[in-house]
Amino acid sequence: MPPTYVLARDHLQRAATILQGADQRSRQLRHIIERTIGLMDEVRAESREPVSNVVELNDYRHLQQ
């Protein structure tokens, strides 16, 4: 993961922790932050797919018999 992604996610998690108030505004902000973190994780999972049709043979070498 790029360091900026990790840092951004860490900041959002800290912000969600700080917003533990019971008032409506705090709950809404916490929900927005938690949803943003979830979306970041979804985008991160999608980007794991290869971006080209090039296959690295070393990635599959352990499957040789």
Summary of the structure (lengths in Angstrom):
residues: 65
radius of gyration: 18.5
end to end distance: 32.2
largest distance: 61.4
contacts: 119
relative contact order: 0.11
helix: 69%
strand: 0%
